[in-house]
Amino acid sequence: MTLGQALAAEVRLIAWCKAGEQRAEPVVADLVARYGSDTAVIDWARRLRCSACDGREVDFVVSGATRRGSRTPRLVAVGGRLVRCRSSPTT
Ligand SMILES: [Zn+2]
């Protein structure tokens, strides 16, 4: 699956640091804008780093289609760093 396909399918990408409890849910449209629609999701996931502990032990899942009407809080990807955990201050 590519980022473009993920956007078209309206799936959610959820990433988290294996050392932390919290997770991030980047906006797929932002990822497409940054990395291009032809980038494979697995290649995007390989670039992830934790913003709190700088670790590369970041895992991710592709979740089902977004439910319209029920908005979950989303963390926007900033500077290629997507996962916030532990004491990382939220902005
Ligand atoms: Zn971490």
PDB file of the backbone (N, CA, C, O) and the ligand in Angstrom, with CONECT records:
HET     ZN  A 101       1
ATOM      1  N   MET A   1       0.843  -1.204   0.000  1.00  0.00           N
ATOM      2  CA  MET A   1       0.000   0.000   0.000  1.00  0.00           C
ATOM      3  C   MET A   1       0.876   1.251   0.000  1.00  0.00           C
ATOM      4  O   MET A   1       1.861   1.334   0.733  1.00  0.00           O
ATOM      5  N   THR A   2       0.505   2.207  -0.823  1.00  0.00           N
ATOM      6  CA  THR A   2       1.229   3.470  -0.848  1.00  0.00           C
ATOM      7  C   THR A   2       0.454   4.505  -0.043  1.00  0.00           C
ATOM      8  O   THR A   2      -0.704   4.304   0.324  1.00  0.00           O
ATOM      9  N   LEU A   3       1.132   5.619   0.219  1.00  0.00           N
ATOM     10  CA  LEU A   3       0.462   6.689   0.960  1.00  0.00           C
ATOM     11  C   LEU A   3      -0.751   7.210   0.190  1.00  0.00           C
ATOM     12  O   LEU A   3      -1.776   7.552   0.780  1.00  0.00           O
ATOM     13  N   GLY A   4      -0.618   7.264  -1.138  1.00  0.00           N
ATOM     14  CA  GLY A   4      -1.731   7.723  -1.954  1.00  0.00           C
ATOM     15  C   GLY A   4      -2.930   6.793  -1.848  1.00  0.00           C
ATOM     16  O   GLY A   4      -4.077   7.238  -1.799  1.00  0.00           O
ATOM     17  N   GLN A   5      -2.649   5.494  -1.813  1.00  0.00           N
ATOM     18  CA  GLN A   5      -3.737   4.524  -1.670  1.00  0.00           C
ATOM     19  C   GLN A   5      -4.364   4.605  -0.285  1.00  0.00           C
ATOM     20  O   GLN A   5      -5.572   4.437  -0.124  1.00  0.00           O
ATOM     21  N   ALA A   6      -3.531   4.863   0.701  1.00  0.00           N
ATOM     22  CA  ALA A   6      -4.048   5.006   2.068  1.00  0.00           C
ATOM     23  C   ALA A   6      -4.977   6.216   2.163  1.00  0.00           C
ATOM     24  O   ALA A   6      -6.004   6.180   2.840  1.00  0.00           O
ATOM     25  N   LEU A   7      -4.594   7.276   1.476  1.00  0.00           N
ATOM     26  CA  LEU A   7      -5.425   8.479   1.478  1.00  0.00           C
ATOM     27  C   LEU A   7      -6.755   8.207   0.783  1.00  0.00           C
ATOM     28  O   LEU A   7      -7.817   8.597   1.268  1.00  0.00           O
ATOM     29  N   ALA A   8      -6.676   7.531  -0.366  1.00  0.00           N
ATOM     30  CA  ALA A   8      -7.892   7.243  -1.129  1.00  0.00           C
ATOM     31  C   ALA A   8      -8.829   6.325  -0.362  1.00  0.00           C
ATOM     32  O   ALA A   8     -10.051   6.455  -0.448  1.00  0.00           O
ATOM     33  N   ALA A   9      -8.250   5.400   0.384  1.00  0.00           N
ATOM     34  CA  ALA A   9      -9.054   4.441   1.137  1.00  0.00           C
ATOM     35  C   ALA A   9      -9.524   5.015   2.469  1.00  0.00           C
ATOM     36  O   ALA A   9     -10.323   4.399   3.175  1.00  0.00           O
ATOM     37  N   GLU A  10      -9.022   6.198   2.805  1.00  0.00           N
ATOM     38  CA  GLU A  10      -9.388   6.864   4.054  1.00  0.00           C
ATOM     39  C   GLU A  10      -9.075   6.016   5.274  1.00  0.00           C
ATOM     40  O   GLU A  10      -9.820   6.006   6.254  1.00  0.00           O
ATOM     41  N   VAL A  11      -7.968   5.310   5.196  1.00  0.00           N
ATOM     42  CA  VAL A  11      -7.551   4.560   6.374  1.00  0.00           C
ATOM     43  C   VAL A  11      -6.765   5.476   7.299  1.00  0.00           C
ATOM     44  O   VAL A  11      -6.368   6.578   6.920  1.00  0.00           O
ATOM     45  N   ARG A  12      -6.551   5.003   8.505  1.00  0.00           N
ATOM     46  CA  ARG A  12      -5.785   5.766   9.478  1.00  0.00           C
ATOM     47  C   ARG A  12      -4.470   5.067   9.727  1.00  0.00           C
ATOM     48  O   ARG A  12      -4.411   3.840   9.818  1.00  0.00           O
ATOM     49  N   LEU A  13      -3.416   5.855   9.838  1.00  0.00           N
ATOM     50  CA  LEU A  13      -2.111   5.321  10.183  1.00  0.00           C
ATOM     51  C   LEU A  13      -1.809   5.719  11.620  1.00  0.00           C
ATOM     52  O   LEU A  13      -1.829   6.899  11.972  1.00  0.00           O
ATOM     53  N   ILE A  14      -1.534   4.737  12.425  1.00  0.00           N
ATOM     54  CA  ILE A  14      -1.264   4.998  13.832  1.00  0.00           C
ATOM     55  C   ILE A  14       0.127   4.479  14.165  1.00  0.00           C
ATOM     56  O   ILE A  14       0.433   3.308  13.936  1.00  0.00           O
ATOM     57  N   ALA A  15       0.967   5.354  14.706  1.00  0.00           N
ATOM     58  CA  ALA A  15       2.341   4.987  15.034  1.00  0.00           C
ATOM     59  C   ALA A  15       2.586   5.208  16.511  1.00  0.00           C
ATOM     60  O   ALA A  15       1.996   6.099  17.122  1.00  0.00           O
ATOM     61  N   TRP A  16       3.449   4.402  17.077  1.00  0.00           N
ATOM     62  CA  TRP A  16       3.778   4.593  18.480  1.00  0.00           C
ATOM     63  C   TRP A  16       5.196   4.140  18.758  1.00  0.00           C
ATOM     64  O   TRP A  16       5.769   3.306  18.057  1.00  0.00           O
ATOM     65  N   CYS A  17       5.736   4.730  19.815  1.00  0.00           N
ATOM     66  CA  CYS A  17       7.083   4.376  20.259  1.00  0.00           C
ATOM     67  C   CYS A  17       6.988   3.158  21.165  1.00  0.00           C
ATOM     68  O   CYS A  17       6.162   3.112  22.077  1.00  0.00           O
ATOM     69  N   LYS A  18       7.828   2.186  20.909  1.00  0.00           N
ATOM     70  CA  LYS A  18       7.774   0.964  21.703  1.00  0.00           C
ATOM     71  C   LYS A  18       8.246   1.195  23.131  1.00  0.00           C
ATOM     72  O   LYS A  18       7.985   0.381  24.016  1.00  0.00           O
ATOM     73  N   ALA A  19       8.936   2.301  23.352  1.00  0.00           N
ATOM     74  CA  ALA A  19       9.402   2.616  24.701  1.00  0.00           C
ATOM     75  C   ALA A  19       8.392   3.457  25.463  1.00  0.00           C
ATOM     76  O   ALA A  19       8.558   3.680  26.662  1.00  0.00           O
ATOM     77  N   GLY A  20       7.375   3.916  24.808  1.00  0.00           N
ATOM     78  CA  GLY A  20       6.434   4.812  25.464  1.00  0.00           C
ATOM     79  C   GLY A  20       5.015   4.304  25.376  1.00  0.00           C
ATOM     80  O   GLY A  20       4.731   3.280  24.754  1.00  0.00           O
ATOM     81  N   GLU A  21       4.147   5.034  26.006  1.00  0.00           N
ATOM     82  CA  GLU A  21       2.750   4.626  26.066  1.00  0.00           C
ATOM     83  C   GLU A  21       1.920   5.323  25.001  1.00  0.00           C
ATOM     84  O   GLU A  21       0.915   4.784  24.539  1.00  0.00           O
ATOM     85  N   GLN A  22       2.333   6.503  24.617  1.00  0.00           N
ATOM     86  CA  GLN A  22       1.484   7.303  23.754  1.00  0.00           C
ATOM     87  C   GLN A  22       1.760   7.026  22.286  1.00  0.00           C
ATOM     88  O   GLN A  22       2.776   6.443  21.906  1.00  0.00           O
ATOM     89  N   ARG A  23       0.831   7.460  21.503  1.00  0.00           N
ATOM     90  CA  ARG A  23       0.941   7.203  20.082  1.00  0.00           C
ATOM     91  C   ARG A  23       0.545   8.433  19.297  1.00  0.00           C
ATOM     92  O   ARG A  23      -0.028   9.379  19.839  1.00  0.00           O
ATOM     93  N   ALA A  24       0.854   8.408  18.029  1.00  0.00           N
ATOM     94  CA  ALA A  24       0.521   9.522  17.158  1.00  0.00           C
ATOM     95  C   ALA A  24      -0.273   9.005  15.970  1.00  0.00           C
ATOM     96  O   ALA A  24      -0.090   7.882  15.500  1.00  0.00           O
ATOM     97  N   GLU A  25      -1.147   9.859  15.512  1.00  0.00           N
ATOM     98  CA  GLU A  25      -1.941   9.500  14.343  1.00  0.00           C
ATOM     99  C   GLU A  25      -1.783  10.607  13.311  1.00  0.00           C
ATOM    100  O   GLU A  25      -2.571  11.552  13.280  1.00  0.00           O
ATOM    101  N   PRO A  26      -0.775  10.488  12.477  1.00  0.00           N
ATOM    102  CA  PRO A  26      -0.520  11.555  11.501  1.00  0.00           C
ATOM    103  C   PRO A  26      -1.645  11.653  10.475  1.00  0.00           C
ATOM    104  O   PRO A  26      -2.326  10.673  10.175  1.00  0.00           O
ATOM    105  N   VAL A  27      -1.814  12.826   9.961  1.00  0.00           N
ATOM    106  CA  VAL A  27      -2.820  13.058   8.923  1.00  0.00           C
ATOM    107  C   VAL A  27      -2.248  12.554   7.605  1.00  0.00           C
ATOM    108  O   VAL A  27      -1.202  13.020   7.154  1.00  0.00           O
ATOM    109  N   VAL A  28      -2.939  11.606   6.994  1.00  0.00           N
ATOM    110  CA  VAL A  28      -2.422  10.956   5.789  1.00  0.00           C
ATOM    111  C   VAL A  28      -2.198  11.971   4.672  1.00  0.00           C
ATOM    112  O   VAL A  28      -1.228  11.867   3.921  1.00  0.00           O
ATOM    113  N   ALA A  29      -3.082  12.941   4.564  1.00  0.00           N
ATOM    114  CA  ALA A  29      -2.932  13.948   3.509  1.00  0.00           C
ATOM    115  C   ALA A  29      -1.623  14.721   3.671  1.00  0.00           C
ATOM    116  O   ALA A  29      -0.991  15.100   2.686  1.00  0.00           O
ATOM    117  N   ASP A  30      -1.226  14.948   4.915  1.00  0.00           N
ATOM    118  CA  ASP A  30       0.040  15.635   5.156  1.00  0.00           C
ATOM    119  C   ASP A  30       1.218  14.777   4.725  1.00  0.00           C
ATOM    120  O   ASP A  30       2.209  15.281   4.195  1.00  0.00           O
ATOM    121  N   LEU A  31       1.099  13.480   4.958  1.00  0.00           N
ATOM    122  CA  LEU A  31       2.182  12.576   4.574  1.00  0.00           C
ATOM    123  C   LEU A  31       2.325  12.517   3.057  1.00  0.00           C
ATOM    124  O   LEU A  31       3.436  12.482   2.527  1.00  0.00           O
ATOM    125  N   VAL A  32       1.190  12.508   2.369  1.00  0.00           N
ATOM    126  CA  VAL A  32       1.216  12.495   0.909  1.00  0.00           C
ATOM    127  C   VAL A  32       1.876  13.760   0.392  1.00  0.00           C
ATOM    128  O   VAL A  32       2.672  13.716  -0.546  1.00  0.00           O
ATOM    129  N   ALA A  33       1.542  14.892   1.009  1.00  0.00           N
ATOM    130  CA  ALA A  33       2.115  16.163   0.584  1.00  0.00           C
ATOM    131  C   ALA A  33       3.623  16.178   0.801  1.00  0.00           C
ATOM    132  O   ALA A  33       4.367  16.756   0.008  1.00  0.00           O
ATOM    133  N   ARG A  34       4.067  15.541   1.877  1.00  0.00           N
ATOM    134  CA  ARG A  34       5.476  15.589   2.227  1.00  0.00           C
ATOM    135  C   ARG A  34       6.301  14.546   1.498  1.00  0.00           C
ATOM    136  O   ARG A  34       7.383  14.844   0.993  1.00  0.00           O
ATOM    137  N   TYR A  35       5.792  13.324   1.442  1.00  0.00           N
ATOM    138  CA  TYR A  35       6.596  12.225   0.909  1.00  0.00           C
ATOM    139  C   TYR A  35       6.180  11.794  -0.491  1.00  0.00           C
ATOM    140  O   TYR A  35       6.927  11.086  -1.166  1.00  0.00           O
ATOM    141  N   GLY A  36       5.006  12.207  -0.931  1.00  0.00           N
ATOM    142  CA  GLY A  36       4.535  11.812  -2.248  1.00  0.00           C
ATOM    143  C   GLY A  36       3.615  10.609  -2.171  1.00  0.00           C
ATOM    144  O   GLY A  36       3.774   9.738  -1.316  1.00  0.00           O
ATOM    145  N   SER A  37       2.660  10.577  -3.071  1.00  0.00           N
ATOM    146  CA  SER A  37       1.637   9.534  -3.012  1.00  0.00           C
ATOM    147  C   SER A  37       2.184   8.172  -3.392  1.00  0.00           C
ATOM    148  O   SER A  37       1.552   7.156  -3.102  1.00  0.00           O
ATOM    149  N   ASP A  38       3.348   8.124  -4.036  1.00  0.00           N
ATOM    150  CA  ASP A  38       3.906   6.844  -4.463  1.00  0.00           C
ATOM    151  C   ASP A  38       4.769   6.187  -3.394  1.00  0.00           C
ATOM    152  O   ASP A  38       5.224   5.057  -3.570  1.00  0.00           O
ATOM    153  N   THR A  39       4.996   6.891  -2.286  1.00  0.00           N
ATOM    154  CA  THR A  39       5.799   6.314  -1.220  1.00  0.00           C
ATOM    155  C   THR A  39       5.011   5.210  -0.511  1.00  0.00           C
ATOM    156  O   THR A  39       3.867   5.404  -0.101  1.00  0.00           O
ATOM    157  N   ALA A  40       5.646   4.062  -0.382  1.00  0.00           N
ATOM    158  CA  ALA A  40       4.973   2.953   0.305  1.00  0.00           C
ATOM    159  C   ALA A  40       4.845   3.268   1.790  1.00  0.00           C
ATOM    160  O   ALA A  40       5.720   3.894   2.388  1.00  0.00           O
ATOM    161  N   VAL A  41       3.748   2.825   2.362  1.00  0.00           N
ATOM    162  CA  VAL A  41       3.524   3.061   3.785  1.00  0.00           C
ATOM    163  C   VAL A  41       4.664   2.471   4.615  1.00  0.00           C
ATOM    164  O   VAL A  41       5.080   3.062   5.611  1.00  0.00           O
ATOM    165  N   ILE A  42       5.157   1.332   4.212  1.00  0.00           N
ATOM    166  CA  ILE A  42       6.223   0.683   4.976  1.00  0.00           C
ATOM    167  C   ILE A  42       7.508   1.507   4.909  1.00  0.00           C
ATOM    168  O   ILE A  42       8.291   1.523   5.859  1.00  0.00           O
ATOM    169  N   ASP A  43       7.718   2.187   3.790  1.00  0.00           N
ATOM    170  CA  ASP A  43       8.912   3.031   3.674  1.00  0.00           C
ATOM    171  C   ASP A  43       8.777   4.273   4.544  1.00  0.00           C
ATOM    172  O   ASP A  43       9.748   4.731   5.146  1.00  0.00           O
ATOM    173  N   TRP A  44       7.562   4.811   4.604  1.00  0.00           N
ATOM    174  CA  TRP A  44       7.315   5.944   5.493  1.00  0.00           C
ATOM    175  C   TRP A  44       7.565   5.522   6.939  1.00  0.00           C
ATOM    176  O   TRP A  44       8.204   6.241   7.707  1.00  0.00           O
ATOM    177  N   ALA A  45       7.056   4.356   7.293  1.00  0.00           N
ATOM    178  CA  ALA A  45       7.158   3.902   8.680  1.00  0.00           C
ATOM    179  C   ALA A  45       8.612   3.698   9.083  1.00  0.00           C
ATOM    180  O   ALA A  45       8.971   3.881  10.246  1.00  0.00           O
ATOM    181  N   ARG A  46       9.440   3.320   8.127  1.00  0.00           N
ATOM    182  CA  ARG A  46      10.850   3.085   8.434  1.00  0.00           C
ATOM    183  C   ARG A  46      11.569   4.369   8.821  1.00  0.00           C
ATOM    184  O   ARG A  46      12.600   4.331   9.493  1.00  0.00           O
ATOM    185  N   ARG A  47      11.025   5.503   8.398  1.00  0.00           N
ATOM    186  CA  ARG A  47      11.700   6.777   8.687  1.00  0.00           C
ATOM    187  C   ARG A  47      11.312   7.352  10.034  1.00  0.00           C
ATOM    188  O   ARG A  47      11.898   8.333  10.491  1.00  0.00           O
ATOM    189  N   LEU A  48      10.340   6.751  10.657  1.00  0.00           N
ATOM    190  CA  LEU A  48       9.824   7.322  11.901  1.00  0.00           C
ATOM    191  C   LEU A  48      10.857   7.276  13.017  1.00  0.00           C
ATOM    192  O   LEU A  48      11.595   6.302  13.170  1.00  0.00           O
ATOM    193  N   ARG A  49      10.887   8.327  13.772  1.00  0.00           N
ATOM    194  CA  ARG A  49      11.687   8.372  14.996  1.00  0.00           C
ATOM    195  C   ARG A  49      10.853   8.994  16.089  1.00  0.00           C
ATOM    196  O   ARG A  49       9.996   9.841  15.837  1.00  0.00           O
ATOM    197  N   CYS A  50      11.115   8.566  17.296  1.00  0.00           N
ATOM    198  CA  CYS A  50      10.393   9.116  18.436  1.00  0.00           C
ATOM    199  C   CYS A  50      10.953  10.488  18.776  1.00  0.00           C
ATOM    200  O   CYS A  50      12.168  10.671  18.849  1.00  0.00           O
ATOM    201  N   SER A  51      10.058  11.452  18.983  1.00  0.00           N
ATOM    202  CA  SER A  51      10.503  12.808  19.284  1.00  0.00           C
ATOM    203  C   SER A  51      10.924  12.944  20.738  1.00  0.00           C
ATOM    204  O   SER A  51      11.588  13.914  21.102  1.00  0.00           O
ATOM    205  N   ALA A  52      10.552  12.001  21.557  1.00  0.00           N
ATOM    206  CA  ALA A  52      10.858  12.105  22.988  1.00  0.00           C
ATOM    207  C   ALA A  52      12.170  11.415  23.331  1.00  0.00           C
ATOM    208  O   ALA A  52      13.027  12.007  23.987  1.00  0.00           O
ATOM    209  N   CYS A  53      12.335  10.180  22.898  1.00  0.00           N
ATOM    210  CA  CYS A  53      13.539   9.440  23.278  1.00  0.00           C
ATOM    211  C   CYS A  53      14.475   9.231  22.099  1.00  0.00           C
ATOM    212  O   CYS A  53      15.514   8.588  22.243  1.00  0.00           O
ATOM    213  N   ASP A  54      14.121   9.767  20.931  1.00  0.00           N
ATOM    214  CA  ASP A  54      14.964   9.685  19.748  1.00  0.00           C
ATOM    215  C   ASP A  54      15.155   8.253  19.276  1.00  0.00           C
ATOM    216  O   ASP A  54      16.075   7.968  18.509  1.00  0.00           O
ATOM    217  N   GLY A  55      14.307   7.369  19.721  1.00  0.00           N
ATOM    218  CA  GLY A  55      14.446   5.971  19.358  1.00  0.00           C
ATOM    219  C   GLY A  55      13.868   5.662  17.986  1.00  0.00           C
ATOM    220  O   GLY A  55      13.011   6.384  17.477  1.00  0.00           O
ATOM    221  N   ARG A  56      14.341   4.603  17.414  1.00  0.00           N
ATOM    222  CA  ARG A  56      13.810   4.164  16.132  1.00  0.00           C
ATOM    223  C   ARG A  56      12.891   2.963  16.278  1.00  0.00           C
ATOM    224  O   ARG A  56      12.408   2.407  15.292  1.00  0.00           O
ATOM    225  N   GLU A  57      12.663   2.581  17.499  1.00  0.00           N
ATOM    226  CA  GLU A  57      11.768   1.448  17.735  1.00  0.00           C
ATOM    227  C   GLU A  57      10.329   1.917  17.676  1.00  0.00           C
ATOM    228  O   GLU A  57       9.622   1.942  18.683  1.00  0.00           O
ATOM    229  N   VAL A  58       9.918   2.282  16.500  1.00  0.00           N
ATOM    230  CA  VAL A  58       8.575   2.802  16.300  1.00  0.00           C
ATOM    231  C   VAL A  58       7.775   1.796  15.474  1.00  0.00           C
ATOM    232  O   VAL A  58       8.217   1.355  14.412  1.00  0.00           O
ATOM    233  N   ASP A  59       6.631   1.452  15.960  1.00  0.00           N
ATOM    234  CA  ASP A  59       5.771   0.521  15.249  1.00  0.00           C
ATOM    235  C   ASP A  59       4.553   1.264  14.724  1.00  0.00           C
ATOM    236  O   ASP A  59       4.282   2.391  15.137  1.00  0.00           O
ATOM    237  N   PHE A  60       3.833   0.646  13.833  1.00  0.00           N
ATOM    238  CA  PHE A  60       2.655   1.313  13.297  1.00  0.00           C
ATOM    239  C   PHE A  60       1.631   0.293  12.844  1.00  0.00           C
ATOM    240  O   PHE A  60       1.945  -0.872  12.602  1.00  0.00           O
ATOM    241  N   VAL A  61       0.406   0.758  12.738  1.00  0.00           N
ATOM    242  CA  VAL A  61      -0.644  -0.066  12.161  1.00  0.00           C
ATOM    243  C   VAL A  61      -1.442   0.772  11.166  1.00  0.00           C
ATOM    244  O   VAL A  61      -1.496   1.999  11.257  1.00  0.00           O
ATOM    245  N   VAL A  62      -2.046   0.086  10.231  1.00  0.00           N
ATOM    246  CA  VAL A  62      -3.013   0.715   9.345  1.00  0.00           C
ATOM    247  C   VAL A  62      -4.387   0.338   9.853  1.00  0.00           C
ATOM    248  O   VAL A  62      -4.760  -0.834   9.876  1.00  0.00           O
ATOM    249  N   SER A  63      -5.134   1.351  10.260  1.00  0.00           N
ATOM    250  CA  SER A  63      -6.441   1.093  10.847  1.00  0.00           C
ATOM    251  C   SER A  63      -7.538   1.276   9.806  1.00  0.00           C
ATOM    252  O   SER A  63      -7.297   1.748   8.694  1.00  0.00           O
ATOM    253  N   GLY A  64      -8.722   0.898  10.190  1.00  0.00           N
ATOM    254  CA  GLY A  64      -9.845   0.942   9.260  1.00  0.00           C
ATOM    255  C   GLY A  64     -10.219   2.348   8.842  1.00  0.00           C
ATOM    256  O   GLY A  64      -9.644   3.333   9.305  1.00  0.00           O
ATOM    257  N   ALA A  65     -11.174   2.414   7.975  1.00  0.00           N
ATOM    258  CA  ALA A  65     -11.590   3.694   7.414  1.00  0.00           C
ATOM    259  C   ALA A  65     -12.057   4.644   8.507  1.00  0.00           C
ATOM    260  O   ALA A  65     -12.617   4.236   9.524  1.00  0.00           O
ATOM    261  N   THR A  66     -11.808   5.919   8.262  1.00  0.00           N
ATOM    262  CA  THR A  66     -12.219   6.948   9.208  1.00  0.00           C
ATOM    263  C   THR A  66     -13.738   7.005   9.297  1.00  0.00           C
ATOM    264  O   THR A  66     -14.443   6.960   8.289  1.00  0.00           O
ATOM    265  N   ARG A  67     -14.207   7.102  10.500  1.00  0.00           N
ATOM    266  CA  ARG A  67     -15.646   7.269  10.679  1.00  0.00           C
ATOM    267  C   ARG A  67     -16.002   8.734  10.539  1.00  0.00           C
ATOM    268  O   ARG A  67     -15.484   9.582  11.265  1.00  0.00           O
ATOM    269  N   ARG A  68     -16.859   9.017   9.634  1.00  0.00           N
ATOM    270  CA  ARG A  68     -17.294  10.398   9.478  1.00  0.00           C
ATOM    271  C   ARG A  68     -18.139  10.796  10.680  1.00  0.00           C
ATOM    272  O   ARG A  68     -18.977  10.028  11.153  1.00  0.00           O
ATOM    273  N   GLY A  69     -17.909  11.986  11.154  1.00  0.00           N
ATOM    274  CA  GLY A  69     -18.718  12.468  12.260  1.00  0.00           C
ATOM    275  C   GLY A  69     -18.094  12.230  13.618  1.00  0.00           C
ATOM    276  O   GLY A  69     -18.399  12.945  14.573  1.00  0.00           O
ATOM    277  N   SER A  70     -17.228  11.240  13.723  1.00  0.00           N
ATOM    278  CA  SER A  70     -16.577  11.031  15.013  1.00  0.00           C
ATOM    279  C   SER A  70     -15.100  11.385  14.874  1.00  0.00           C
ATOM    280  O   SER A  70     -14.296  10.596  14.379  1.00  0.00           O
ATOM    281  N   ARG A  71     -14.780  12.544  15.305  1.00  0.00           N
ATOM    282  CA  ARG A  71     -13.420  13.030  15.125  1.00  0.00           C
ATOM    283  C   ARG A  71     -12.559  12.655  16.311  1.00  0.00           C
ATOM    284  O   ARG A  71     -12.870  12.994  17.453  1.00  0.00           O
ATOM    285  N   THR A  72     -11.483  11.960  16.035  1.00  0.00           N
ATOM    286  CA  THR A  72     -10.531  11.658  17.081  1.00  0.00           C
ATOM    287  C   THR A  72      -9.414  12.682  17.021  1.00  0.00           C
ATOM    288  O   THR A  72      -9.084  13.169  15.940  1.00  0.00           O
ATOM    289  N   PRO A  73      -8.829  13.016  18.151  1.00  0.00           N
ATOM    290  CA  PRO A  73      -7.725  13.967  18.148  1.00  0.00           C
ATOM    291  C   PRO A  73      -6.569  13.440  17.323  1.00  0.00           C
ATOM    292  O   PRO A  73      -6.195  12.273  17.434  1.00  0.00           O
ATOM    293  N   ARG A  74      -6.022  14.282  16.519  1.00  0.00           N
ATOM    294  CA  ARG A  74      -4.926  13.851  15.676  1.00  0.00           C
ATOM    295  C   ARG A  74      -3.693  14.708  15.944  1.00  0.00           C
ATOM    296  O   ARG A  74      -3.788  15.920  16.138  1.00  0.00           O
ATOM    297  N   LEU A  75      -2.574  14.073  15.949  1.00  0.00           N
ATOM    298  CA  LEU A  75      -1.330  14.808  16.083  1.00  0.00           C
ATOM    299  C   LEU A  75      -0.744  14.997  14.696  1.00  0.00           C
ATOM    300  O   LEU A  75      -0.631  14.050  13.918  1.00  0.00           O
ATOM    301  N   VAL A  76      -0.384  16.202  14.406  1.00  0.00           N
ATOM    302  CA  VAL A  76       0.145  16.507  13.091  1.00  0.00           C
ATOM    303  C   VAL A  76       1.642  16.224  13.078  1.00  0.00           C
ATOM    304  O   VAL A  76       2.353  16.521  14.037  1.00  0.00           O
ATOM    305  N   ALA A  77       2.096  15.656  11.996  1.00  0.00           N
ATOM    306  CA  ALA A  77       3.515  15.387  11.857  1.00  0.00           C
ATOM    307  C   ALA A  77       4.290  16.687  11.735  1.00  0.00           C
ATOM    308  O   ALA A  77       3.944  17.555  10.933  1.00  0.00           O
ATOM    309  N   VAL A  78       5.336  16.816  12.531  1.00  0.00           N
ATOM    310  CA  VAL A  78       6.151  18.028  12.492  1.00  0.00           C
ATOM    311  C   VAL A  78       7.604  17.637  12.264  1.00  0.00           C
ATOM    312  O   VAL A  78       8.188  16.886  13.045  1.00  0.00           O
ATOM    313  N   GLY A  79       8.171  18.149  11.200  1.00  0.00           N
ATOM    314  CA  GLY A  79       9.587  17.921  10.944  1.00  0.00           C
ATOM    315  C   GLY A  79       9.949  16.455  10.799  1.00  0.00           C
ATOM    316  O   GLY A  79      11.067  16.058  11.125  1.00  0.00           O
ATOM    317  N   GLY A  80       9.033  15.663  10.324  1.00  0.00           N
ATOM    318  CA  GLY A  80       9.311  14.256  10.119  1.00  0.00           C
ATOM    319  C   GLY A  80       9.286  13.437  11.390  1.00  0.00           C
ATOM    320  O   GLY A  80       9.504  12.226  11.362  1.00  0.00           O
ATOM    321  N   ARG A  81       9.021  14.094  12.502  1.00  0.00           N
ATOM    322  CA  ARG A  81       8.938  13.372  13.768  1.00  0.00           C
ATOM    323  C   ARG A  81       7.479  13.260  14.171  1.00  0.00           C
ATOM    324  O   ARG A  81       6.776  14.261  14.306  1.00  0.00           O
ATOM    325  N   LEU A  82       7.049  12.063  14.354  1.00  0.00           N
ATOM    326  CA  LEU A  82       5.622  11.829  14.423  1.00  0.00           C
ATOM    327  C   LEU A  82       5.148  11.333  15.768  1.00  0.00           C
ATOM    328  O   LEU A  82       3.984  11.515  16.123  1.00  0.00           O
ATOM    329  N   VAL A  83       6.013  10.723  16.502  1.00  0.00           N
ATOM    330  CA  VAL A  83       5.554  10.048  17.718  1.00  0.00           C
ATOM    331  C   VAL A  83       5.946  10.861  18.919  1.00  0.00           C
ATOM    332  O   VAL A  83       7.100  11.265  19.063  1.00  0.00           O
ATOM    333  N   ARG A  84       5.004  11.096  19.765  1.00  0.00           N
ATOM    334  CA  ARG A  84       5.297  11.745  21.041  1.00  0.00           C
ATOM    335  C   ARG A  84       5.037  10.750  22.150  1.00  0.00           C
ATOM    336  O   ARG A  84       4.042  10.026  22.116  1.00  0.00           O
ATOM    337  N   CYS A  85       5.896  10.707  23.104  1.00  0.00           N
ATOM    338  CA  CYS A  85       5.663   9.789  24.211  1.00  0.00           C
ATOM    339  C   CYS A  85       6.226  10.366  25.481  1.00  0.00           C
ATOM    340  O   CYS A  85       6.980  11.339  25.471  1.00  0.00           O
ATOM    341  N   ARG A  86       5.845   9.747  26.568  1.00  0.00           N
ATOM    342  CA  ARG A  86       6.314  10.114  27.893  1.00  0.00           C
ATOM    343  C   ARG A  86       6.199  11.603  28.148  1.00  0.00           C
ATOM    344  O   ARG A  86       5.118  12.175  28.008  1.00  0.00           O
ATOM    345  N   SER A  87       7.310  12.243  28.523  1.00  0.00           N
ATOM    346  CA  SER A  87       7.230  13.616  29.001  1.00  0.00           C
ATOM    347  C   SER A  87       7.312  14.647  27.871  1.00  0.00           C
ATOM    348  O   SER A  87       7.470  15.841  28.123  1.00  0.00           O
ATOM    349  N   SER A  88       7.205  14.186  26.649  1.00  0.00           N
ATOM    350  CA  SER A  88       7.257  15.128  25.547  1.00  0.00           C
ATOM    351  C   SER A  88       6.128  16.150  25.667  1.00  0.00           C
ATOM    352  O   SER A  88       4.959  15.771  25.730  1.00  0.00           O
ATOM    353  N   PRO A  89       6.457  17.416  25.699  1.00  0.00           N
ATOM    354  CA  PRO A  89       5.398  18.430  25.838  1.00  0.00           C
ATOM    355  C   PRO A  89       4.513  18.479  24.605  1.00  0.00           C
ATOM    356  O   PRO A  89       4.992  18.420  23.473  1.00  0.00           O
ATOM    357  N   THR A  90       3.236  18.586  24.840  1.00  0.00           N
ATOM    358  CA  THR A  90       2.314  18.717  23.717  1.00  0.00           C
ATOM    359  C   THR A  90       2.120  20.174  23.394  1.00  0.00           C
ATOM    360  O   THR A  90       2.089  21.022  24.286  1.00  0.00           O
ATOM    361  N   THR A  91       1.993  20.454  22.154  1.00  0.00           N
ATOM    362  CA  THR A  91       1.854  21.835  21.743  1.00  0.00           C
ATOM    363  C   THR A  91       0.415  22.127  21.369  1.00  0.00           C
ATOM    364  O   THR A  91       0.092  23.253  20.991  1.00  0.00           O
TER     365      THR A  91
HETATM  366 ZN    ZN A 101      10.071   7.203  22.772  1.00  0.00          ZN2+
END
